[in-house]
Amino acid sequence: MATGRVISVNLGTRKITDYADGPGGQTGIDKLPTTDRVGVSPAGVDGDYIGNRRVHGSPDQAVYAYAVEDAHWWAGELDRELGAGSFGENLTTEGLDVTNALIGERWAVGSAVVQVTKPRTPCMTFTGFWGVPDLIKRFTEHGAPGAYLSVVTPGQVGADDGIEVVHRPDHDVTVGVLFRAFNGEPDLLPRLLPAVDDLPEPLRGKVRRRLKK
């Protein structure tokens, strides 16, 4: 099984901005690395602020991971430094191809076990945070969205923890394929069927409804 490591664990604090989609402009997207070991559970990442719980912070989105390799691509594309947490990610990873992680695969990280659930969808808060007006379009076209994770076994995670892929489901539906199927490439929707049981609700129902059309 593939292995990688956690470069940093990143936490957000409550901030009020003119671009956030949370009530009153609240957001926790601006995350910074912590040197502490941090607890993760189905409720999320201890100490991480969620500004809009209507669309963030569910058990299927308890943790967000983004690969440093993909961050380096964006740093070159935008000609700016993008440190750990710049994508609003809780885990900055190295050595794992997050875009090609299978939906439903499980990672042992520190003393926790997490499961890949779905890709991140870019939003206006992300656009405002970076100050890049066409970011949604560019992020979608690039197709390296990072992965949301549910927590199968709660535990503690920290910088330099190893990441081991301990389970892969018997299908080939990746984070990248799922992202593209819902963002400009509907011909990929039939490819999602083998992974339907590994998708969270309501995404599972959404796939079935779109295929019926």
Secondary structure, DSSP 8 states (H G I E B T S, - for coil): --EEEEEEEEEE--EE-SS--SGGGEE---EEEESS-EEEETTEETT---S-TTTS--GGGSEEEEEHHHHHHHHHHHTS---TTTTS-SEEEESS-GGG-BTT-EEEETTEEEEEEEE----HHHHHHHT-TTHHHHHHHHT---EEEEEEE-EEE-TT-EEEEEE--SS--BHHHHHHHTTT-GGGGGGGGGGGGGS-TTHHHHHHHHHH-
